[in-house]
Amino acid sequence: MKNRAEMKARKLKPNIVPEKPWQHISVDFNMKLLILRDHNSILVVCDRFLKMLHFITMTKKITAEGLARLFRDNMWKLHGLPENMILDRGP
């Protein structure tokens, strides 16, 4: 009998149900797009309450500091700091 190499699955937790707009958001990156004015990627931010979207153009080689600036300049100044953020955990 062989032992399993993978870890046991943990219990799933349901997502928090938002009570007001821009309190809980989800963030996704769309990479490898056509180049338009030196931008080849899009940061998509979705409000989970209203299902409203913000599309922010960026480059594929953005740093963590640059991403924080994009978030500050495009999201935080309009809606404030969210309580919860769900990020895409893809490759």
Stockholm file with secondary structure:
# STOCKHOLM 1.0

chainA/1-91         MKNRAEMKARKLKPNIVPEKPWQHISVDFNMKLLILRDHNSILVVCDRFLKMLHFITMTKKITAEGLARLFRDNMWKLHGLPENMILDRGP
#=GR chainA/1-91 SS CCCCCSCCCCCCCCCCCCSSTTSEEEEEEECSCCCBTTBCEEEEEEETTTCCEEEEEECTTCCHHHHHHHHIIIIIHHHCCCSEEEECCCC
#=GC SS_cons        CCCCCSCCCCCCCCCCCCSSTTSEEEEEEECSCCCBTTBCEEEEEEETTTCCEEEEEECTTCCHHHHHHHHIIIIIHHHCCCSEEEECCCC
//
